[in-house]
Amino acid sequence: MIRWMAEHKVAANLLMVIILVAGVMGVSNIKQEVFPEFDLDFIIVAVPYSGATPDEIEESILLPIEDAVSGITGIKKITGTAKESMGSFRIELQKGADKQSVFDDVESAVTRLTTLPEEADDAQVQLPRRRREVLNIALYGDAPARSLIELAQMARDTLLTHPDITQVDVEQPRGFEMTLEISKSALQQHALTLNQISGIIRQATLDMPGGKIQTVGGDLLIRTKERRYTAAEYAEIPLLTTDQGILRLGDIAHISDGFEESDLRSRYNGKPSERILVYRVGEQTPTDVSKAVHEKMEELKSQLPSSVQTQIVRDSSIILEDRINLLMKNLWLGLGLVFLTLSLFLRVDLSFWIMIGIPISFAGAMISMPITDSSINMISLFAFILVLGIVVDDAIVVGENIYAHQEMKKSPLDAAVDGATEIAPPVLITILTTIAAFIPIYFIPGITGNIFQNIPNVLIVVLLFSLLEAMFILPGHLSHINRVMAWILAPLGKILETPRHYFSSALFWFSNKPYRKILEKGIAYRYTIFALGLFFILLCAGLVAGGHMKFTFFQK
């Protein structure tokens, strides 16, 4: 196959063009996200129990639920948390378990429980979803809390008018709460109790179906819609009806709309604030969502009063763009340094074709990423940067060996075939051992494994395409003299002719004098060299076993 590709230069060029064009076309089909998207392999169970202490939560909620779900197949680990007014579970699933089936079993087991306190709210069982936040916007200023929330909701509606923005939430640290205050004297005056008033309010705020009435003309659905939302609506609830008139709740109670008690406060630049979170949905990219928000910011500022301002606190698309720019910077620097370094030791045209192996290998990864459902994210871009220093090695080794055979006065075709064939086994073994080193990442369980499997997804494909380029495309290019490339690179070749002669002579001297002598000594005293290797292995093992090699989860 190597000989056939070397003899048919059109096939080598056509294969190179197909890979590059397909790679460029594949970029538009690759998802962009800050961190890789994956399913969370756990279930959340939450039971609100207002006013209960953590001890009461554990005794009356956590222990019964734990007993009910512990025998369900597919559960790996159950973690319960008891805090004031809330009991919750994080149920981790076994690898490969049917998530929906386990969820149904857990929900059924929790729903059947009859021992939970009557005062506790209904248990909430849910499969968590990761929402992909792109921007965090602060709306802040000297304004009442309710006004800030209303302005934040108005800002959310404004942002949603852009076609590239689909999901916007207002992060409200404190929930709304309505307070009713009735004096003891008012209760005594009208012979009422708090329990009576509570029952009247409950009956007057029902919103529930009431069945249907069958008639000749059809069925009539009955539903009470008395849900009330504001202080004015609650004030109109009738408490007593007498000959003198109707006593309403607002006549004896002070009703105020406010917020529930909480230790949480949101401030920005020392002023009260509300946060607006913008998410990306589906195939939207962080960059597109960020651009859309920036386009709407001026319109948004014009709708706000002068005392309220907005500021983008966090834009995750910038992190992604910075990583992409870092990759492109490293790619161009890598191409330039590879070309320049090889040109100082080999022919300029040979250096050019070796350098082309880098974009061909990267283009191959762009072809495969939509197929493997990989995305352009912080982890996969790190993999590209990591493999950048490895991928060109194959082409350098093959190209240099072909150059060595050309110096033996062989024809370009024979030199390309013999050079590539001779070096093929060690190059293949090098690629396979590197791939083998990264395959274990696929077996890392849990969320960590879902994140880091992007590294071998990219790295293995890039290495395989680099092998394809070095073994088949490169010999096809070096098996003949490309007159067009020779004419284009001729001026640079003349500039580098003198330094290339110097560097080549120096390398020839080093390999045949100092290195050869050391190599001959090493072969003659091979058992000493072997013992030296064992010494360093034992030294490293001793450093770890003796506690001299420290471990920290994150560096200081």
Protein Blocks (a to p, Z undefined) as FASTA:
>chain_A
ZZmmmmmmmlmmmmmmmmmmmmmmmmmmpccdfbdcddddbdddddddehiafklmmmmm
mmmmmmmmmmpghiabdcddddehiacddddddehiafklmmmmmmmmmmmpckbcfkbc
cdddddddddddfbdcdddddddfklmmmmmmmmmmmmmmpmkbmbdcdddfbacddddd
ddfklmmmnopafklmmmmmmmmmgccdebjaddfkbccdddddfbcfbfklmmmpcfbd
cfkbccdfklmpccdddddddfbdcdeehiacdddddddehjbcfklmmmmmmmmmmmmm
mmpcfkbccddfbdfklmmmmmmmmmmmmmmmmmmmmmmmmmmmmcfklmmmmmmmmmmm
mmmmmmmmmmnopacdfklmmmmmmmmmmmmmmmmmmmmmmmmmmmnopafklmmmmmmm
mmmmmmmmmmmmmmmmmmmmmmpghjllmmmmmmmmmmmmmmmmmmmmmmmmmmmmmmpc
cfklmmmmmmmmmmmmmmmmmmmmmmmmmmmmmmmmmmmmmmmmmmlmmmmmmmmmmmmm
mmmmnopaccdfbaZZ
